[in-house]
């Protein structure tokens, strides 16, 4: 059983990291002192759940977590700096900081080092997340000690909820080039400070979608909203 370390200080250790093409020592005292940091740790770079869900959602919710008072989001894995840098580039992660714990020093001090020889991984980190304020662990979300790779409580949404925040709406736009109403919809979202995903359509896609065969077609949190007029009205009511 893994220990919940809420109310205790983060272990004081030094990590060997590579920044701007040079090696340097980074102490956890330097990393956490005087700041509010969300740190999440996971079994390995480029592994399925880590790459498809854990990292991307923290990147997506960066602004929401920052609005809730977080100064930095840090991803830790028992991998070396070169691997972590390559993974960060592969993920297109611009705001989450990737921190290598190549020797497992920090992970071991946290009591989260596990053996994954059955997968050929060696020693790796158990999956967890924590909220650290000025070096003290205020919240600690540790995945249940069950076989496999559980991913239930260390996610970004759980952390955001613990901070009293809420995630921005997920907006999807189906558009086509030259559509002035699409431009109007994107302008309204920009003014409201909301991001969106965009898919440029074909006539066949439009026929398969609900509603009229016009663009934009707007979906919010998985539900069909309508076109640009409906989007503007929805934004006005938020």
DRENLUMLUM-284830 format. One record per residue: residue in three letters; residue number from 1; x, y, z of N, C-alpha, C in turn. Coordinates in pm, 1 decimal, decimal comma. Atoms other than C-alpha are relative to their C-alpha. Layout:
BEGIN
REC  resn  resi       n_x       n_y       n_z      ca_x      ca_y      ca_z       c_x       c_y       c_z
REC   ALA   NUM         X         Y         Z         X         Y         Z         X         Y         Z
...
END
This chain:
BEGIN
REC  resn  resi       n_x       n_y       n_z      ca_x      ca_y      ca_z       c_x       c_y       c_z
REC   UNK     1      84,3    -119,0       0,0       0,0       0,0       0,0      88,3     124,6       0,0
REC   UNK     2     -78,4    -122,0       8,5     135,3     342,5     -95,3     -49,2     101,2     103,4
REC   UNK     3      32,2     -95,8    -105,0     146,7     615,2     169,6     -49,0     132,0     -59,7
REC   UNK     4      43,8    -134,9      34,8     -56,0     933,8     129,5      81,6      98,0      83,8
REC   UNK     5     -95,6     -86,5     -68,2     188,9    1210,9     214,7     -52,5     141,5      21,8
REC   UNK     6      56,0    -133,3     -22,5     -49,2    1503,1     257,6      44,5      54,6     135,1
REC   UNK     7     -44,4     -64,8    -122,3      79,3    1749,5     515,2     148,1     -12,4      26,7
REC   UNK     8    -144,6      15,3     -17,3     443,4    1647,2     475,9      74,0      80,8    -106,0
REC   UNK     9     -81,7     -72,8      96,8     726,3    1821,1     296,6      46,0     -93,2    -112,0
REC   UNK    10     -56,6      74,5     112,2     845,8    1709,3     -43,4     143,9     -39,6      34,6
REC   UNK    11    -138,6      39,9     -28,6    1168,9    1508,7     -12,5     101,0      95,8     -63,5
REC   UNK    12    -105,3     -89,0      49,2    1480,3    1721,1     -51,3     105,3     -83,9     -71,1
REC   UNK    13     -95,8      75,6      80,0    1677,2    1564,5    -335,0      47,8      88,2    -114,6
REC   UNK    14     -53,8     -71,6     115,4    1883,6    1680,9    -630,4      -9,4     -88,1    -122,2
REC   UNK    15      15,4      72,2     125,3    1805,6    1577,2    -985,7      98,8      54,9    -102,7
REC   UNK    16     -90,9     -38,8     108,4    2043,1    1582,2   -1280,2     -85,1      20,3    -124,3
REC   UNK    17      84,5     -32,0     114,9    1868,0    1758,6   -1568,8      83,5      68,9    -106,7
REC   UNK    18     -68,0     -64,7     112,3    1966,3    1890,0   -1908,4     -88,5     111,8     -52,5
REC   UNK    19      74,6    -115,7      44,7    1854,5    2240,4   -2002,7      87,0      84,7     -91,5
REC   UNK    20     -72,7     -82,8      97,9    1957,1    2448,0   -2305,0     133,5     -62,3     -39,4
REC   UNK    21    -118,8      69,4      48,5    2208,7    2184,3   -2407,1     108,8     -22,6     103,0
REC   UNK    22    -101,6      17,7    -104,3    2388,7    2172,1   -2073,1     -60,7     -70,8     120,4
REC   UNK    23      44,2      68,9    -120,5    2369,2    1956,2   -1762,1       2,0      96,0     118,5
REC   UNK    24      -3,8     -74,3    -124,6    2278,3    2109,5   -1428,3     -72,8     -78,2     108,5
REC   UNK    25      68,0      60,6    -113,5    2165,7    2008,4   -1082,2    -121,8      83,9      35,2
REC   UNK    26     123,5     -66,7     -40,0    1807,1    2092,0    -988,9     -45,7     -60,1     132,1
REC   UNK    27      45,5      48,8    -129,4    1707,9    2064,9    -624,6    -151,7      14,9       9,2
REC   UNK    28     144,0     -12,1     -20,2    1350,7    2001,8    -521,9     -31,8     123,0      84,4
REC   UNK    29      20,1    -123,4     -75,9    1392,7    2291,8    -278,7     -17,8     117,7     -95,9
REC   UNK    30      10,5    -105,8     101,1    1446,7    2518,8    -578,5    -130,0     -10,4     -77,9
REC   UNK    31     118,5      22,0      82,6    1158,7    2364,4    -769,2    -128,3      44,3      70,2
REC   UNK    32     127,4     -19,0     -69,6     892,6    2401,3    -499,4      -6,6     122,1      91,3
REC   UNK    33       0,5    -106,3    -100,9     998,9    2685,8    -268,6     -77,6     122,6     -46,4
REC   UNK    34      71,2    -123,5      25,0     756,6    2977,6    -254,5     -96,9      -4,3    -116,2
REC   UNK    35      84,8      11,6     118,2     537,9    2841,3    -533,1    -106,7    -105,6      23,0
REC   UNK    36     103,0     103,5       1,9     223,2    2637,9    -595,2      19,9     -82,2    -126,5
REC   UNK    37     -36,0      87,6     111,6     310,3    2341,1    -814,9     -89,2    -123,0       0,4
REC   UNK    38      65,1     129,1      19,0     102,7    2054,8    -949,1     101,5     -92,0     -66,7
REC   UNK    39     -91,7     100,0      55,8     322,8    1750,8   -1009,1     -76,6    -129,8     -19,2
REC   UNK    40      55,0     133,5      22,4     205,8    1429,1   -1168,5     110,4     -90,4     -52,1
REC   UNK    41    -104,9      94,7      34,7     418,0    1120,3   -1209,4     -63,3    -124,4     -60,3
REC   UNK    42      57,3     109,5      77,9     369,7     824,1   -1438,8     106,2    -102,0     -36,1
REC   UNK    43     -95,2     109,8      20,2     529,3     495,6   -1544,0     106,4      22,9    -106,5
REC   UNK    44    -104,3     -13,4     100,2     708,7     605,1   -1857,3     -37,7      84,1    -119,4
REC   UNK    45      18,3     -76,9     122,8     753,5     832,2   -2155,2     -44,1     -91,2    -114,1
REC   UNK    46      47,4      67,6     120,9     577,9     726,0   -2476,1     -91,3    -119,8      27,9
REC   UNK    47      89,3     111,9     -30,1     363,7     468,0   -2292,5    -145,7      41,7     -24,3
REC   UNK    48     133,4     -32,3      54,0      -5,5     446,3   -2395,1     -84,3      97,0      82,1
REC   UNK    49      86,7     -87,6     -78,5    -210,1     597,2   -2109,8      66,9     133,6      27,5
REC   UNK    50     -74,6    -123,1     -27,5      60,1     850,3   -2029,8      -6,7      96,7    -117,6
REC   UNK    51      -3,9     -83,5     120,5      67,5     974,9   -2389,1    -137,7      38,4     -51,7
REC   UNK    52     132,5     -26,1      58,1    -300,8     951,8   -2478,3     -92,8      76,1      92,8
REC   UNK    53      94,9     -60,5     -94,1    -462,1    1083,0   -2159,6      66,0      84,6     108,0
REC   UNK    54     -51,9     -67,8    -117,9    -243,1    1181,7   -1866,5      62,5     134,9     -34,8
REC   UNK    55     -66,6    -124,3      38,6     -13,8    1440,4   -2027,2     -92,5      93,8     -78,0
REC   UNK    56      80,5     -93,5      79,7    -257,8    1579,9   -2288,1    -103,8      78,0      80,8
REC   UNK    57     104,1     -70,6     -74,9    -528,6    1663,7   -2034,4      59,1     106,1      91,5
REC   UNK    58     -64,4    -105,2     -78,9    -287,5    1849,4   -1805,6      39,2     117,3     -89,3
REC   UNK    59     -31,8    -108,2      95,0    -171,6    2046,3   -2109,3    -125,7      78,8     -35,2
REC   UNK    60     125,2     -65,7      34,7    -534,0    2121,0   -2203,1     -52,1      88,3     113,2
REC   UNK    61      56,4     -72,2    -114,8    -627,1    2235,0   -1851,9      99,2      96,2      64,4
REC   UNK    62    -101,9     -88,9     -57,3    -316,9    2447,4   -1798,4     -60,3     133,7      42,4
REC   UNK    63      56,4    -131,5     -32,3    -509,0    2776,0   -1812,2     -97,9      -7,8     116,3
REC   UNK    64      96,7      16,0    -108,7    -783,1    2646,2   -1582,9      71,4     -21,9     133,5
REC   UNK    65     -76,4      22,2    -122,2    -529,0    2523,0   -1327,9      74,1     126,2      42,9
REC   UNK    66     -66,5    -126,5     -31,5    -337,6    2850,5   -1351,2     -98,9      97,5      63,3
REC   UNK    67     102,1     -88,0     -56,1    -660,9    3040,4   -1284,6     -35,8     -39,4     142,9
REC   UNK    68      27,9      48,6    -135,3    -703,3    2825,2    -972,6     119,4      19,3      93,0
REC   UNK    69    -112,5     -35,2     -85,8    -364,9    2944,6    -843,4     126,5     -79,3     -18,4
REC   UNK    70    -118,4      83,4      22,2    -113,5    2697,7    -986,2     104,4      77,2     -80,0
REC   UNK    71    -109,6     -69,7      68,5     224,5    2843,6   -1086,2      64,7     -83,8    -109,2
REC   UNK    72     -65,4      86,5      98,3     361,0    2542,0   -1272,7     -56,3    -141,2       9,7
REC   UNK    73      39,3     140,6       6,1     262,0    2192,0   -1383,8     122,5     -79,1     -43,9
REC   UNK    74    -121,2      77,3      24,5     538,9    1931,8   -1375,7     -35,7    -146,8     -19,1
REC   UNK    75      15,0     143,4      26,1     541,6    1582,9   -1525,4     132,5     -68,1      30,4
REC   UNK    76    -120,7      72,4     -39,2     791,5    1341,2   -1369,6      -9,5    -144,8     -45,4
REC   UNK    77      -7,4     141,3      33,4     899,7    1002,8   -1499,1     142,9     -48,5      22,3
REC   UNK    78    -133,1      58,3     -15,9    1189,1     767,9   -1431,0      54,4     -30,0    -139,5
REC   UNK    79     -63,9       3,8     132,3    1343,9     840,5   -1769,6     108,3     106,2      -2,1
REC   UNK    80    -106,2     -99,0       7,2    1650,5    1038,6   -1874,1     -45,6     125,9     -74,4
REC   UNK    81      34,9    -129,6      59,6    1651,1    1397,4   -2001,9     -23,5      -8,4    -149,7
REC   UNK    82      14,6       8,9     144,8    1692,4    1299,7   -2366,1    -134,1     -61,6     -37,7
REC   UNK    83     129,5      63,4      25,2    1389,3    1071,6   -2356,8    -113,4      96,0      33,0
REC   UNK    84     106,7     -91,9     -40,3    1178,7    1327,8   -2171,3     -12,0     117,2     -98,0
REC   UNK    85       4,4    -108,0      99,1    1274,7    1602,7   -2417,3     -64,4     -47,3    -129,8
REC   UNK    86      58,1      54,5     122,6    1186,0    1379,3   -2712,1    -150,2     -22,4      15,8
REC   UNK    87     142,6      23,3     -25,1     853,9    1287,6   -2552,9     -77,2     130,5       3,8
REC   UNK    88      63,4    -132,0      -5,4     770,1    1651,5   -2480,9     -23,7      53,5    -140,9
REC   UNK    89      15,0     -45,0     137,9     831,7    1735,0   -2847,2    -105,8     -81,4     -73,0
REC   UNK    90      98,5      86,3      63,9     626,8    1436,6   -2961,9    -141,2      34,4      44,9
REC   UNK    91     130,5     -35,7     -53,6     338,6    1543,3   -2737,4     -44,8     139,9     -42,0
REC   UNK    92      34,0    -138,5      31,3     352,8    1902,7   -2859,3     -37,2      76,5     125,2
REC   UNK    93      30,9     -63,2    -128,4     340,3    2002,2   -2492,4      85,1     125,3      16,2
REC   UNK    94     -72,0    -126,7      -7,1     433,0    2367,0   -2463,6       5,1      58,0     140,3
REC   UNK    95       9,1     -67,0    -129,9     338,5    2448,5   -2105,2      26,6     -91,4     118,4
REC   UNK    96     -36,1      94,0    -106,7     377,6    2134,2   -1893,5     151,4     -19,6      -2,0
REC   UNK    97    -144,5      21,3     -11,1     735,3    2099,0   -1767,7      27,5    -148,9      18,0
REC   UNK    98     -36,3     141,2      -8,4     885,3    1753,0   -1823,5     130,2     -11,4      79,1
REC   UNK    99    -114,9       8,5     -89,8    1124,3    1661,3   -1543,4      49,4    -144,1       7,6
REC   UNK   100     -53,4     136,8      -6,0    1351,5    1353,5   -1568,9      46,3     -36,2     140,1
REC   UNK   101     -50,4      56,9    -125,2    1413,2    1141,4   -1261,4      73,5    -127,6     -38,2
REC   UNK   102     -66,8     112,1      65,9    1661,1     919,6   -1440,7      43,9    -111,2      93,7
REC   UNK   103     -45,1     100,3     -95,6    1794,1     742,6   -1132,1    -110,6     -43,2      96,3
REC   UNK   104     110,0      33,2     -90,0    1455,7     724,4    -960,0      18,1      55,4     140,4
REC   UNK   105     -32,1     -53,4    -133,1    1594,9     930,4    -670,8    -120,9      64,7      66,2
REC   UNK   106     116,8     -68,8     -55,4    1291,1    1152,9    -623,9    -115,0     -97,3      22,2
REC   UNK   107     110,1      96,0      -8,0    1043,0     873,9    -691,5      17,7     -94,0     118,2
REC   UNK   108     -28,2      87,9    -113,3    1211,2     647,5    -437,4     -23,6      73,3     131,5
REC   UNK   109      18,4     -78,0    -122,5    1213,9     924,0    -174,7    -147,6      25,8      28,3
REC   UNK   110     144,4     -17,3     -15,2     841,3     971,5    -235,0     -69,4    -130,6      39,2
REC   UNK   111      60,6     129,2     -29,7     785,2     599,5    -169,6     -83,9     -52,9    -114,2
REC   UNK   112      81,6      34,4     115,7     647,0     558,0    -521,7      76,0     -82,4    -104,2
REC   UNK   113     -78,0      79,2      94,5     920,7     349,8    -686,7     -51,0    -143,8      -0,4
REC   UNK   114      50,2     137,8      13,6     791,0      17,5    -819,3      85,9     -73,0    -103,1
REC   UNK   115     -78,3      82,5      91,4     951,0    -269,0   -1005,5     -89,1     -51,0    -113,2
REC   UNK   116      76,2      41,0     117,8     830,1    -335,3   -1358,3      81,3     -95,3     -87,9
REC   UNK   117     -83,2      92,5      77,8    1068,7    -614,0   -1459,6     -82,6     -87,4     -92,8
REC   UNK   118      83,1      85,7      84,3     778,0    -813,8   -1598,9     -25,4      62,3    -136,2
REC   UNK   119      16,9     -70,3     127,1     746,5    -547,6   -1870,1     133,5      38,5     -63,6
REC   UNK   120    -130,8     -39,8      50,1    1121,1    -503,9   -1915,2      31,8     145,8      27,4
REC   UNK   121     -18,0    -142,7     -29,5    1097,4    -152,8   -1764,7     102,3      24,8     110,9
REC   UNK   122     -81,3     -25,9    -117,3    1301,8    -201,3   -1448,2     -78,6      79,4     102,7
REC   UNK   123      65,5     -81,7    -102,8    1226,4      47,3   -1169,4     -68,8     120,0     -65,4
REC   UNK   124      78,0    -111,8      54,8     955,3     300,6   -1253,3     -84,5      63,1     111,0
REC   UNK   125      86,5     -67,2     -96,5     715,2     537,9   -1080,9    -141,5     -56,8      -5,3
REC   UNK   126     143,4      22,6      -5,8     368,8     445,7    -962,4     -67,8     130,3     -43,5
REC   UNK   127      70,2    -117,6      51,2     110,4     682,8   -1106,9     -66,8      76,5     116,7
REC   UNK   128      60,1     -83,6    -104,1      13,0     973,0    -878,8       8,0     147,4     -42,5
REC   UNK   129     -11,4    -144,1      17,7     -37,3    1347,9    -865,6      -2,7      65,6     136,8
REC   UNK   130       3,9     -70,9    -127,6       8,1    1606,2    -593,1       2,9     151,0     -22,0
REC   UNK   131      -0,8    -145,9      -4,8     -49,5    1971,6    -515,4      97,0      41,1     109,1
REC   UNK   132    -105,5     -38,0     -93,6     255,1    2126,1    -348,9       1,7     152,2      14,9
REC   UNK   133      -5,0    -142,6     -28,2     249,7    2467,2    -182,9     119,5      30,0      89,2
REC   UNK   134    -121,7     -37,4     -71,8     585,6    2609,7     -76,2      68,1    -122,0      61,7
REC   UNK   135     -71,4     119,5     -42,7     731,0    2261,2     -49,2     -79,8     -98,0      82,8
REC   UNK   136      84,1      88,8     -80,5     442,3    2107,9     148,0    -107,6     -62,6     -88,1
REC   UNK   137      99,2      71,6      79,8     219,9    1843,8      -7,6    -138,2      23,6      60,3
REC   UNK   138     133,8     -31,0     -50,1    -135,0    1974,6      32,3    -102,5    -105,1     -41,5
REC   UNK   139      86,5     107,7      47,2    -313,9    1712,9    -180,8      86,1    -104,2     -68,8
REC   UNK   140     -77,9     109,4      57,8    -185,4    1372,3    -288,2     -98,0    -105,7     -50,3
REC   UNK   141      91,6      95,4      62,0    -379,4    1153,8    -530,5      80,9    -118,1     -53,3
REC   UNK   142     -77,8     119,0      34,9    -230,4     805,0    -550,7     -94,0    -103,6     -59,8
REC   UNK   143      83,6     102,6      61,9    -370,0     544,0    -786,1      -7,1    -124,5      88,9
REC   UNK   144      15,3     117,2     -86,2    -505,4     232,0    -614,5     104,6    -107,1     -29,5
REC   UNK   145    -103,9     102,9      11,3    -256,3     -46,7    -549,5     -63,7    -130,5     -47,1
REC   UNK   146      59,9     117,7      62,6    -404,6    -300,0    -788,1      85,2     -36,9    -121,1
REC   UNK   147     -79,7      39,8     116,2    -253,0    -498,6   -1076,1     -26,9      88,6    -121,5
REC   UNK   148      14,7     -79,0     121,8    -193,8    -319,7   -1404,7      43,6     143,7      20,2
REC   UNK   149     -36,1    -141,7      -2,2    -176,6      53,6   -1455,4    -127,1      83,2      20,3
REC   UNK   150     124,6     -74,0     -22,3    -482,9     212,9   -1289,4      17,0     149,7     -25,2
REC   UNK   151      -1,0    -144,6      28,0    -569,6     567,4   -1394,5    -138,1      54,3      36,0
REC   UNK   152     130,7     -38,1     -51,5    -856,4     689,0   -1177,6      -1,3     133,3      73,1
REC   UNK   153       4,6    -117,1     -87,7    -753,8     975,5    -948,5     112,6     101,2     -23,3
REC   UNK   154    -113,6     -90,6      18,3    -427,8    1133,3   -1070,0     -15,3      87,6    -123,6
REC   UNK   155      25,8     -75,8     122,6    -586,8    1297,1   -1374,4     -14,2     149,4      28,2
REC   UNK   156       5,3    -146,1     -12,0    -601,0    1670,4   -1439,6    -135,2      49,0      49,5
REC   UNK   157     133,0     -45,2     -42,1    -977,4    1700,4   -1389,8     -19,8     -17,9     150,3
REC   UNK   158       9,0      20,4    -144,6    -957,1    1551,2   -1039,9      76,5     108,4      74,4
REC   UNK   159     -79,6    -104,8     -64,1    -682,7    1798,5    -951,0     -71,5     134,7      -8,1
REC   UNK   160      68,7    -127,4      16,8    -878,1    2091,2   -1090,3    -120,5       9,7      93,4
REC   UNK   161     114,4       2,8     -91,4   -1187,9    1990,4    -893,7      45,2      21,4     144,2
REC   UNK   162     -52,3     -15,7    -135,8    -978,6    1966,1    -575,1      37,9     144,7      28,4
REC   UNK   163     -36,5    -141,0     -14,3    -868,1    2325,0    -636,7    -121,5      91,6      -6,6
REC   UNK   164     120,9     -80,0       6,4   -1227,6    2438,1    -667,7     -25,5      62,5    -135,6
REC   UNK   165      18,0     -53,9     134,8   -1198,1    2508,8   -1039,7     -89,9     -88,5     -83,6
REC   UNK   166      78,2      80,6      94,3   -1391,5    2383,6   -1337,2      60,0      16,5    -138,4
REC   UNK   167     -60,9       0,9     132,7   -1279,8    2294,0   -1686,6     -79,8      84,8     -97,6
REC   UNK   168      66,1     -72,5     107,6   -1354,8    2515,5   -1981,5     -73,9     -98,5     -90,3
REC   UNK   169      76,8      85,6      89,8   -1607,4    2380,7   -2228,3      86,5     -47,6    -115,9
REC   UNK   170     -65,3      54,0     118,3   -1481,1    2155,8   -2506,1     -86,1      32,9    -121,2
REC   UNK   171      74,5     -46,7     116,9   -1588,0    2316,3   -2833,0      60,9     -58,4    -126,7
REC   UNK   172     -41,8      54,5     128,6   -1571,2    2147,9   -3172,8     -76,4      70,7    -111,1
REC   UNK   173      60,5     -68,7     115,0   -1633,6    2337,1   -3496,7      22,0     -81,1    -126,4
REC   UNK   174     -11,1      50,6     136,3   -1707,0    2181,4   -3833,6     -12,7     120,0     -92,0
REC   UNK   175      -5,8    -120,1      82,8   -1612,0    2444,7   -4089,7      33,0     -35,3    -144,7
REC   UNK   176     -50,8      14,4     135,8   -1531,7    2497,1   -4456,2      67,2     130,1     -40,6
REC   UNK   177     -73,2    -120,0      40,2   -1293,6    2741,2   -4627,3     -93,9     105,1     -58,1
REC   UNK   178      77,0    -110,8      54,8   -1435,9    3082,8   -4706,9    -132,7      24,7      66,8
REC   UNK   179     128,1     -13,5     -70,5   -1727,8    3050,3   -4464,7       7,5     118,0      96,6
REC   UNK   180      -6,6    -118,8     -85,0   -1788,6    3394,4   -4312,0     -63,0     -24,6     136,8
REC   UNK   181      60,2      30,4    -129,6   -2009,9    3251,0   -4040,4      96,1     -81,0      87,6
REC   UNK   182    -104,5      72,0     -74,0   -1724,7    3017,5   -3942,7      97,8      99,7      61,5
REC   UNK   183     -89,5    -104,5     -49,9   -1499,2    3321,6   -3909,5     -63,3      73,9     116,3
REC   UNK   184      71,4     -68,7    -108,6   -1764,1    3490,9   -3695,3      -2,0     -86,7     126,4
REC   UNK   185       3,8      89,6    -115,5   -1792,3    3184,9   -3470,2     135,4      -4,7      69,5
REC   UNK   186    -132,9       5,4     -59,9   -1416,7    3165,2   -3418,6      35,9     132,1      67,3
REC   UNK   187     -23,3    -129,8     -62,4   -1401,7    3537,6   -3347,8     -71,8      12,2     133,4
REC   UNK   188      76,1      -4,6    -125,2   -1672,3    3502,0   -3081,7      65,9     -85,0     107,2
REC   UNK   189     -68,7      86,3     -96,2   -1487,0    3214,3   -2916,8     129,1      64,6      49,6
REC   UNK   190    -123,3     -68,3     -38,0   -1161,6    3409,5   -2919,4     -29,5     112,1      98,6
REC   UNK   191      37,0    -111,1     -88,9   -1331,5    3710,2   -2759,9     -41,0     -51,0     138,1
REC   UNK   192      42,9      58,3    -127,2   -1476,9    3481,7   -2491,2     113,2     -71,7      72,2
REC   UNK   193    -113,6      66,8     -61,7   -1133,8    3331,8   -2422,3     -10,6    -150,8       0,5
REC   UNK   194      17,0     144,7       8,5   -1238,2    2980,4   -2524,0      75,2     -56,3    -120,0
REC   UNK   195     -63,5      68,7     111,0   -1034,2    2743,9   -2735,3     -98,0     -93,0     -68,6
REC   UNK   196      85,8      92,3      73,7   -1176,0    2503,1   -2989,3      83,9     -91,4     -87,3
REC   UNK   197     -58,1      88,2     100,8   -1094,9    2213,0   -3214,1     -80,0      21,5    -128,4
REC   UNK   198      65,0     -30,5     128,3   -1174,5    2247,5   -3584,1      20,4    -113,3     -98,4
REC   UNK   199      -5,9      99,5     106,3   -1254,8    1998,2   -3857,9     -57,7      63,1    -125,8
REC   UNK   200      52,4     -50,4     126,7   -1283,7    2117,2   -4216,5     -79,2    -110,7     -68,0
REC   UNK   201      94,7     101,0      45,1   -1577,6    1939,5   -4371,2       1,8     -20,0    -151,3
REC   UNK   202      33,9      28,2     139,4   -1677,7    1785,9   -4700,8    -152,0     -13,4      -6,1
REC   UNK   203     145,6      18,6       7,9   -2035,2    1760,2   -4831,8     -46,9    -129,5      64,9
REC   UNK   204      40,6     127,3     -60,3   -2043,6    1398,3   -4718,1      -2,1       9,5     152,6
REC   UNK   205      -1,6     -18,8    -144,9   -1944,2    1493,5   -4362,9    -120,9      80,1      44,1
REC   UNK   206     114,6     -83,0     -36,6   -2211,5    1763,2   -4356,4    -129,9     -79,7      -4,2
REC   UNK   207     121,9      81,3       7,8   -2475,3    1514,4   -4465,6     -12,0     -95,6     118,4
REC   UNK   208       0,3      95,2    -110,6   -2374,1    1284,0   -4182,9     -23,5      66,6     135,4
REC   UNK   209      15,1     -70,8    -126,0   -2400,1    1555,1   -3916,7    -146,1      37,1      24,9
REC   UNK   210     136,8     -44,7     -28,8   -2720,3    1655,9   -3734,8     -19,2     144,9     -44,1
REC   UNK   211      28,1    -138,9      34,6   -2891,4    1980,0   -3826,2      12,3      27,0    -147,7
REC   UNK   212      -8,1     -36,8     141,5   -2879,7    2171,6   -4153,8     138,7     -25,8     -56,3
REC   UNK   213    -127,9      27,6      64,3   -2602,7    2104,8   -4403,2      79,9     125,1     -24,1
REC   UNK   214     -72,6    -126,0      11,1   -2440,5    2442,3   -4337,7     113,9       2,2     101,2
REC   UNK   215    -110,6     -16,7     -95,5   -2129,6    2560,1   -4156,9      -4,6     141,0      57,4
REC   UNK   216     -57,4     107,3     -82,7   -2024,1    2608,9   -3893,8    -108,0     -84,1      66,2
REC   UNK   217      80,2      77,9     -92,1   -2175,4    2327,1   -3701,0      80,8     -11,7     128,5
REC   UNK   218     -69,6     -17,2    -127,1   -2089,4    2365,0   -3335,2     -46,6    -105,8      99,6
REC   UNK   219      27,6      96,1    -106,5   -2064,8    2096,7   -3067,0      69,9      48,7     126,5
REC   UNK   220     -55,7     -40,9    -128,7   -2008,9    2179,3   -2699,3     -13,7    -115,2      98,2
REC   UNK   221      -2,1     111,7     -95,4   -1907,0    1908,6   -2452,1     -75,2    -121,4     -52,6
REC   UNK   222      57,3     119,6      61,1   -2022,0    1640,6   -2694,0    -142,3      14,4     -49,3
REC   UNK   223     139,4     -20,4      41,4   -2366,7    1790,4   -2762,7      -6,6     101,4    -113,3
REC   UNK   224      17,2     -91,2     112,5   -2481,0    1957,7   -3084,0     -65,3     129,3      48,0
REC   UNK   225      52,8    -130,7     -41,2   -2537,6    2332,1   -3028,2     -72,9      70,6    -111,7
REC   UNK   226      60,1     -70,8     112,5   -2614,3    2470,9   -3373,2     106,3      67,0     -83,4
REC   UNK   227     -93,1     -74,8      82,8   -2449,4    2730,6   -3592,9      58,2     119,4      73,3
REC   UNK   228     -64,2    -117,0     -59,0   -2281,6    3065,1   -3538,2     -96,2      78,6      88,4
REC   UNK   229      97,1     -76,1     -80,5   -2601,0    3235,5   -3412,5     -22,3     -66,8     135,3
REC   UNK   230      21,5      71,7    -125,2   -2660,8    2965,8   -3152,8     122,8       6,4      91,2
REC   UNK   231    -122,8     -12,0     -78,6   -2296,9    2982,5   -3045,5       8,3     136,5      66,9
REC   UNK   232      -5,5    -135,7     -56,3   -2310,5    3360,7   -2997,2    -100,6      13,5     114,5
REC   UNK   233     101,5      -7,2    -105,3   -2632,6    3324,7   -2794,7      45,0     -77,8     123,2
REC   UNK   234     -49,0      80,6    -112,5   -2477,8    3048,4   -2579,3     110,1      72,8      75,6
REC   UNK   235    -108,4     -74,3     -65,0   -2169,2    3259,4   -2512,0     -54,8     116,2      80,1
REC   UNK   236      58,2    -113,5     -70,0   -2387,0    3553,8   -2409,0     -64,4     -40,4     131,3
REC   UNK   237      67,3      47,5    -120,7   -2562,1    3338,9   -2147,9      95,4     -59,3     102,6
REC   UNK   238     -93,7      64,0     -92,0   -2246,4    3196,4   -1989,4      35,1      93,0     116,9
END
